[in-house]
Amino acid sequence: MRAKTYGSLIEVFRGNLWEAELVKGLLEAAGVTAMLKDETLSAVTSPYSNMGGVVLVMVNKEEEVYARKVVAERKA
């Protein structure tokens, strides 16, 4: 199997840690590789501190359209 190369990551969701984890799980269940990016230091020191930090769900640019569809269907 050939490895995929991607140029950049795109944000498809922004929320708190538990919401971001949920969305990441939904994306991965749908076959989309996703990662979390925390915009605050709180997740580094303690991911359970609930300091209200914003967590981004990022996907490869090539999977953006499908990932946004999966995220949108979550809200329906």
Backbone atoms as SQL, in Angstrom:
CREATE TABLE atoms (id INTEGER PRIMARY KEY, chain TEXT, resi INTEGER, resn TEXT, atom TEXT, x REAL, y REAL, z REAL);
INSERT INTO atoms VALUES
  (1, 'A', 1, 'MET', 'N', 0.835, -1.185, 0.000),
  (2, 'A', 1, 'MET', 'CA', 0.000, 0.000, 0.000),
  (3, 'A', 1, 'MET', 'C', 0.879, 1.247, 0.000),
  (4, 'A', 2, 'ARG', 'N', 0.565, 2.153, -0.889),
  (5, 'A', 2, 'ARG', 'CA', 1.351, 3.374, -1.010),
  (6, 'A', 2, 'ARG', 'C', 0.946, 4.403, 0.032),
  (7, 'A', 3, 'ALA', 'N', 1.906, 5.084, 0.608),
  (8, 'A', 3, 'ALA', 'CA', 1.617, 6.125, 1.597),
  (9, 'A', 3, 'ALA', 'C', 1.061, 7.367, 0.909),
  (10, 'A', 4, 'LYS', 'N', 0.107, 8.020, 1.560),
  (11, 'A', 4, 'LYS', 'CA', -0.464, 9.251, 1.017),
  (12, 'A', 4, 'LYS', 'C', 0.371, 10.445, 1.461),
  (13, 'A', 5, 'THR', 'N', 0.554, 11.383, 0.557),
  (14, 'A', 5, 'THR', 'CA', 1.213, 12.631, 0.928),
  (15, 'A', 5, 'THR', 'C', 0.221, 13.768, 0.795),
  (16, 'A', 6, 'TYR', 'N', 0.160, 14.599, 1.796),
  (17, 'A', 6, 'TYR', 'CA', -0.785, 15.708, 1.816),
  (18, 'A', 6, 'TYR', 'C', -0.050, 17.018, 2.008),
  (19, 'A', 7, 'GLY', 'N', -0.569, 18.037, 1.347),
  (20, 'A', 7, 'GLY', 'CA', 0.060, 19.342, 1.416),
  (21, 'A', 7, 'GLY', 'C', -0.250, 20.103, 2.682),
  (22, 'A', 8, 'SER', 'N', -1.487, 19.977, 3.181),
  (23, 'A', 8, 'SER', 'CA', -1.833, 20.776, 4.353),
  (24, 'A', 8, 'SER', 'C', -3.035, 20.188, 5.080),
  (25, 'A', 9, 'LEU', 'N', -3.240, 20.682, 6.285),
  (26, 'A', 9, 'LEU', 'CA', -4.386, 20.280, 7.093),
  (27, 'A', 9, 'LEU', 'C', -5.411, 21.403, 7.111),
  (28, 'A', 10, 'ILE', 'N', -6.680, 21.029, 7.176),
  (29, 'A', 10, 'ILE', 'CA', -7.784, 21.972, 7.158),
  (30, 'A', 10, 'ILE', 'C', -8.633, 21.759, 8.408),
  (31, 'A', 11, 'GLU', 'N', -9.054, 22.838, 9.019),
  (32, 'A', 11, 'GLU', 'CA', -9.945, 22.767, 10.179),
  (33, 'A', 11, 'GLU', 'C', -11.370, 22.494, 9.697),
  (34, 'A', 12, 'VAL', 'N', -12.015, 21.458, 10.288),
  (35, 'A', 12, 'VAL', 'CA', -13.399, 21.161, 9.925),
  (36, 'A', 12, 'VAL', 'C', -14.348, 21.284, 11.117),
  (37, 'A', 13, 'PHE', 'N', -13.782, 21.453, 12.301),
  (38, 'A', 13, 'PHE', 'CA', -14.611, 21.614, 13.499),
  (39, 'A', 13, 'PHE', 'C', -13.813, 22.335, 14.567),
  (40, 'A', 14, 'ARG', 'N', -14.527, 23.120, 15.382),
  (41, 'A', 14, 'ARG', 'CA', -13.920, 23.848, 16.498),
  (42, 'A', 14, 'ARG', 'C', -14.867, 23.727, 17.688),
  (43, 'A', 15, 'GLY', 'N', -14.342, 23.321, 18.838),
  (44, 'A', 15, 'GLY', 'CA', -15.188, 23.185, 20.020),
  (45, 'A', 15, 'GLY', 'C', -14.353, 22.836, 21.231),
  (46, 'A', 16, 'ASN', 'N', -15.034, 22.355, 22.287),
  (47, 'A', 16, 'ASN', 'CA', -14.271, 21.964, 23.466),
  (48, 'A', 16, 'ASN', 'C', -13.715, 20.550, 23.273),
  (49, 'A', 17, 'LEU', 'N', -12.954, 20.074, 24.241),
  (50, 'A', 17, 'LEU', 'CA', -12.237, 18.811, 24.083),
  (51, 'A', 17, 'LEU', 'C', -13.168, 17.637, 23.833),
  (52, 'A', 18, 'TRP', 'N', -14.232, 17.508, 24.615),
  (53, 'A', 18, 'TRP', 'CA', -15.088, 16.320, 24.446),
  (54, 'A', 18, 'TRP', 'C', -15.835, 16.353, 23.125),
  (55, 'A', 19, 'GLU', 'N', -16.257, 17.537, 22.671),
  (56, 'A', 19, 'GLU', 'CA', -16.917, 17.635, 21.362),
  (57, 'A', 19, 'GLU', 'C', -15.946, 17.274, 20.237),
  (58, 'A', 20, 'ALA', 'N', -14.732, 17.786, 20.344),
  (59, 'A', 20, 'ALA', 'CA', -13.717, 17.518, 19.325),
  (60, 'A', 20, 'ALA', 'C', -13.377, 16.029, 19.268),
  (61, 'A', 21, 'GLU', 'N', -13.279, 15.390, 20.420),
  (62, 'A', 21, 'GLU', 'CA', -13.012, 13.944, 20.461),
  (63, 'A', 21, 'GLU', 'C', -14.145, 13.177, 19.790),
  (64, 'A', 22, 'LEU', 'N', -15.379, 13.595, 20.031),
  (65, 'A', 22, 'LEU', 'CA', -16.542, 12.959, 19.420),
  (66, 'A', 22, 'LEU', 'C', -16.496, 13.097, 17.894),
  (67, 'A', 23, 'VAL', 'N', -16.265, 14.304, 17.415),
  (68, 'A', 23, 'VAL', 'CA', -16.202, 14.548, 15.971),
  (69, 'A', 23, 'VAL', 'C', -15.053, 13.767, 15.348),
  (70, 'A', 24, 'LYS', 'N', -13.916, 13.738, 16.009),
  (71, 'A', 24, 'LYS', 'CA', -12.770, 12.976, 15.496),
  (72, 'A', 24, 'LYS', 'C', -13.136, 11.504, 15.360),
  (73, 'A', 25, 'GLY', 'N', -13.816, 10.961, 16.356),
  (74, 'A', 25, 'GLY', 'CA', -14.247, 9.567, 16.299),
  (75, 'A', 25, 'GLY', 'C', -15.225, 9.307, 15.160),
  (76, 'A', 26, 'LEU', 'N', -16.165, 10.235, 14.961),
  (77, 'A', 26, 'LEU', 'CA', -17.112, 10.095, 13.855),
  (78, 'A', 26, 'LEU', 'C', -16.402, 10.107, 12.509),
  (79, 'A', 27, 'LEU', 'N', -15.455, 11.015, 12.358),
  (80, 'A', 27, 'LEU', 'CA', -14.697, 11.101, 11.108),
  (81, 'A', 27, 'LEU', 'C', -13.896, 9.828, 10.863),
  (82, 'A', 28, 'GLU', 'N', -13.229, 9.349, 11.893),
  (83, 'A', 28, 'GLU', 'CA', -12.419, 8.144, 11.725),
  (84, 'A', 28, 'GLU', 'C', -13.287, 6.929, 11.435),
  (85, 'A', 29, 'ALA', 'N', -14.497, 6.865, 12.028),
  (86, 'A', 29, 'ALA', 'CA', -15.431, 5.780, 11.723),
  (87, 'A', 29, 'ALA', 'C', -15.890, 5.840, 10.271),
  (88, 'A', 30, 'ALA', 'N', -15.892, 7.050, 9.699),
  (89, 'A', 30, 'ALA', 'CA', -16.284, 7.238, 8.304),
  (90, 'A', 30, 'ALA', 'C', -15.088, 7.089, 7.355),
  (91, 'A', 31, 'GLY', 'N', -13.926, 6.750, 7.892),
  (92, 'A', 31, 'GLY', 'CA', -12.751, 6.524, 7.060),
  (93, 'A', 31, 'GLY', 'C', -11.888, 7.740, 6.799),
  (94, 'A', 32, 'VAL', 'N', -12.119, 8.819, 7.548),
  (95, 'A', 32, 'VAL', 'CA', -11.341, 10.055, 7.370),
  (96, 'A', 32, 'VAL', 'C', -10.290, 10.140, 8.473),
  (97, 'A', 33, 'THR', 'N', -9.050, 10.310, 8.102),
  (98, 'A', 33, 'THR', 'CA', -7.985, 10.495, 9.077),
  (99, 'A', 33, 'THR', 'C', -8.099, 11.900, 9.659),
  (100, 'A', 34, 'ALA', 'N', -8.186, 11.987, 10.989),
  (101, 'A', 34, 'ALA', 'CA', -8.354, 13.285, 11.650),
  (102, 'A', 34, 'ALA', 'C', -7.385, 13.403, 12.811),
  (103, 'A', 35, 'MET', 'N', -7.079, 14.642, 13.171),
  (104, 'A', 35, 'MET', 'CA', -6.231, 14.892, 14.336),
  (105, 'A', 35, 'MET', 'C', -6.783, 16.083, 15.100),
  (106, 'A', 36, 'LEU', 'N', -6.420, 16.174, 16.359),
  (107, 'A', 36, 'LEU', 'CA', -6.842, 17.283, 17.200),
  (108, 'A', 36, 'LEU', 'C', -5.691, 18.262, 17.370),
  (109, 'A', 37, 'LYS', 'N', -6.049, 19.534, 17.412),
  (110, 'A', 37, 'LYS', 'CA', -5.060, 20.581, 17.687),
  (111, 'A', 37, 'LYS', 'C', -5.653, 21.487, 18.745),
  (112, 'A', 38, 'ASP', 'N', -4.976, 21.581, 19.869),
  (113, 'A', 38, 'ASP', 'CA', -5.443, 22.426, 20.961),
  (114, 'A', 38, 'ASP', 'C', -4.827, 23.805, 20.809),
  (115, 'A', 39, 'GLU', 'N', -5.653, 24.841, 20.950),
  (116, 'A', 39, 'GLU', 'CA', -5.149, 26.203, 20.820),
  (117, 'A', 39, 'GLU', 'C', -4.717, 26.805, 22.148),
  (118, 'A', 40, 'THR', 'N', -4.780, 26.024, 23.211),
  (119, 'A', 40, 'THR', 'CA', -4.343, 26.517, 24.514),
  (120, 'A', 40, 'THR', 'C', -3.342, 25.552, 25.127),
  (121, 'A', 41, 'LEU', 'N', -2.614, 25.995, 26.090),
  (122, 'A', 41, 'LEU', 'CA', -1.639, 25.161, 26.771),
  (123, 'A', 41, 'LEU', 'C', -2.294, 24.189, 27.743),
  (124, 'A', 42, 'SER', 'N', -3.554, 24.409, 28.108),
  (125, 'A', 42, 'SER', 'CA', -4.210, 23.576, 29.112),
  (126, 'A', 42, 'SER', 'C', -4.241, 22.109, 28.728),
  (127, 'A', 43, 'ALA', 'N', -4.381, 21.792, 27.466),
  (128, 'A', 43, 'ALA', 'CA', -4.431, 20.395, 27.051),
  (129, 'A', 43, 'ALA', 'C', -3.076, 19.713, 27.188),
  (130, 'A', 44, 'VAL', 'N', -2.012, 20.491, 27.145),
  (131, 'A', 44, 'VAL', 'CA', -0.686, 19.920, 27.321),
  (132, 'A', 44, 'VAL', 'C', -0.457, 19.577, 28.786),
  (133, 'A', 45, 'THR', 'N', -0.867, 20.485, 29.669),
  (134, 'A', 45, 'THR', 'CA', -0.643, 20.249, 31.085),
  (135, 'A', 45, 'THR', 'C', -1.664, 19.289, 31.674),
  (136, 'A', 46, 'SER', 'N', -2.919, 19.392, 31.259),
  (137, 'A', 46, 'SER', 'CA', -3.960, 18.493, 31.735),
  (138, 'A', 46, 'SER', 'C', -5.152, 18.543, 30.785),
  (139, 'A', 47, 'PRO', 'N', -5.356, 17.489, 30.009),
  (140, 'A', 47, 'PRO', 'CA', -6.467, 17.513, 29.056),
  (141, 'A', 47, 'PRO', 'C', -7.832, 17.503, 29.730),
  (142, 'A', 48, 'TYR', 'N', -7.883, 17.250, 31.030),
  (143, 'A', 48, 'TYR', 'CA', -9.154, 17.194, 31.740),
  (144, 'A', 48, 'TYR', 'C', -9.374, 18.414, 32.623),
  (145, 'A', 49, 'SER', 'N', -8.599, 19.461, 32.403),
  (146, 'A', 49, 'SER', 'CA', -8.701, 20.641, 33.250),
  (147, 'A', 49, 'SER', 'C', -9.951, 21.456, 32.979),
  (148, 'A', 50, 'ASN', 'N', -10.590, 21.254, 31.816),
  (149, 'A', 50, 'ASN', 'CA', -11.826, 21.949, 31.454),
  (150, 'A', 50, 'ASN', 'C', -11.695, 23.463, 31.588),
  (151, 'A', 51, 'MET', 'N', -10.598, 23.987, 31.078),
  (152, 'A', 51, 'MET', 'CA', -10.347, 25.418, 31.155),
  (153, 'A', 51, 'MET', 'C', -11.081, 26.182, 30.059),
  (154, 'A', 52, 'GLY', 'N', -11.868, 25.493, 29.256),
  (155, 'A', 52, 'GLY', 'CA', -12.615, 26.175, 28.209),
  (156, 'A', 52, 'GLY', 'C', -11.808, 26.444, 26.965),
  (157, 'A', 53, 'GLY', 'N', -10.694, 25.757, 26.811),
  (158, 'A', 53, 'GLY', 'CA', -9.858, 25.949, 25.638),
  (159, 'A', 53, 'GLY', 'C', -10.525, 25.429, 24.381),
  (160, 'A', 54, 'VAL', 'N', -10.120, 25.988, 23.267),
  (161, 'A', 54, 'VAL', 'CA', -10.672, 25.597, 21.986),
  (162, 'A', 54, 'VAL', 'C', -9.806, 24.500, 21.373),
  (163, 'A', 55, 'VAL', 'N', -10.462, 23.441, 20.906),
  (164, 'A', 55, 'VAL', 'CA', -9.770, 22.338, 20.250),
  (165, 'A', 55, 'VAL', 'C', -10.271, 22.259, 18.818),
  (166, 'A', 56, 'LEU', 'N', -9.343, 22.146, 17.880),
  (167, 'A', 56, 'LEU', 'CA', -9.684, 22.061, 16.465),
  (168, 'A', 56, 'LEU', 'C', -9.585, 20.613, 15.996),
  (169, 'A', 57, 'VAL', 'N', -10.480, 20.222, 15.109),
  (170, 'A', 57, 'VAL', 'CA', -10.370, 18.929, 14.437),
  (171, 'A', 57, 'VAL', 'C', -9.858, 19.232, 13.036),
  (172, 'A', 58, 'MET', 'N', -8.738, 18.641, 12.705),
  (173, 'A', 58, 'MET', 'CA', -8.067, 18.903, 11.436),
  (174, 'A', 58, 'MET', 'C', -8.076, 17.639, 10.574),
  (175, 'A', 59, 'VAL', 'N', -8.258, 17.841, 9.269),
  (176, 'A', 59, 'VAL', 'CA', -8.193, 16.733, 8.317),
  (177, 'A', 59, 'VAL', 'C', -7.304, 17.138, 7.148),
  (178, 'A', 60, 'ASN', 'N', -6.905, 16.158, 6.377),
  (179, 'A', 60, 'ASN', 'CA', -6.120, 16.436, 5.183),
  (180, 'A', 60, 'ASN', 'C', -6.967, 17.203, 4.178),
  (181, 'A', 61, 'LYS', 'N', -6.351, 18.135, 3.501),
  (182, 'A', 61, 'LYS', 'CA', -7.053, 18.992, 2.545),
  (183, 'A', 61, 'LYS', 'C', -7.849, 18.175, 1.528),
  (184, 'A', 62, 'GLU', 'N', -7.305, 17.061, 1.099),
  (185, 'A', 62, 'GLU', 'CA', -7.947, 16.221, 0.096),
  (186, 'A', 62, 'GLU', 'C', -9.234, 15.586, 0.605),
  (187, 'A', 63, 'GLU', 'N', -9.425, 15.503, 1.922),
  (188, 'A', 63, 'GLU', 'CA', -10.614, 14.881, 2.507),
  (189, 'A', 63, 'GLU', 'C', -11.592, 15.905, 3.088),
  (190, 'A', 64, 'GLU', 'N', -11.343, 17.175, 2.853),
  (191, 'A', 64, 'GLU', 'CA', -12.127, 18.240, 3.471),
  (192, 'A', 64, 'GLU', 'C', -13.615, 18.175, 3.149),
  (193, 'A', 65, 'VAL', 'N', -13.980, 18.016, 1.893),
  (194, 'A', 65, 'VAL', 'CA', -15.390, 18.050, 1.495),
  (195, 'A', 65, 'VAL', 'C', -16.165, 16.931, 2.185),
  (196, 'A', 66, 'TYR', 'N', -15.630, 15.723, 2.134),
  (197, 'A', 66, 'TYR', 'CA', -16.311, 14.592, 2.766),
  (198, 'A', 66, 'TYR', 'C', -16.366, 14.776, 4.287),
  (199, 'A', 67, 'ALA', 'N', -15.286, 15.263, 4.886),
  (200, 'A', 67, 'ALA', 'CA', -15.240, 15.477, 6.336),
  (201, 'A', 67, 'ALA', 'C', -16.282, 16.502, 6.766),
  (202, 'A', 68, 'ARG', 'N', -16.421, 17.577, 6.027),
  (203, 'A', 68, 'ARG', 'CA', -17.432, 18.595, 6.359),
  (204, 'A', 68, 'ARG', 'C', -18.847, 18.018, 6.261),
  (205, 'A', 69, 'LYS', 'N', -19.061, 17.130, 5.310),
  (206, 'A', 69, 'LYS', 'CA', -20.362, 16.469, 5.176),
  (207, 'A', 69, 'LYS', 'C', -20.658, 15.610, 6.399),
  (208, 'A', 70, 'VAL', 'N', -19.667, 14.853, 6.844),
  (209, 'A', 70, 'VAL', 'CA', -19.834, 14.005, 8.033),
  (210, 'A', 70, 'VAL', 'C', -20.129, 14.866, 9.254),
  (211, 'A', 71, 'VAL', 'N', -19.415, 15.971, 9.420),
  (212, 'A', 71, 'VAL', 'CA', -19.636, 16.863, 10.556),
  (213, 'A', 71, 'VAL', 'C', -21.031, 17.498, 10.479),
  (214, 'A', 72, 'ALA', 'N', -21.454, 17.898, 9.295),
  (215, 'A', 72, 'ALA', 'CA', -22.772, 18.507, 9.125),
  (216, 'A', 72, 'ALA', 'C', -23.888, 17.519, 9.441),
  (217, 'A', 73, 'GLU', 'N', -23.709, 16.254, 9.057),
  (218, 'A', 73, 'GLU', 'CA', -24.726, 15.242, 9.334),
  (219, 'A', 73, 'GLU', 'C', -24.839, 14.958, 10.825),
  (220, 'A', 74, 'ARG', 'N', -23.782, 15.212, 11.574),
  (221, 'A', 74, 'ARG', 'CA', -23.808, 15.028, 13.022),
  (222, 'A', 74, 'ARG', 'C', -24.815, 15.962, 13.670),
  (223, 'A', 75, 'LYS', 'N', -24.942, 17.161, 13.117),
  (224, 'A', 75, 'LYS', 'CA', -25.829, 18.176, 13.687),
  (225, 'A', 75, 'LYS', 'C', -27.288, 17.956, 13.295),
  (226, 'A', 76, 'ALA', 'N', -27.535, 17.155, 12.264),
  (227, 'A', 76, 'ALA', 'CA', -28.900, 16.945, 11.762),
  (228, 'A', 76, 'ALA', 'C', -29.707, 16.037, 12.648);
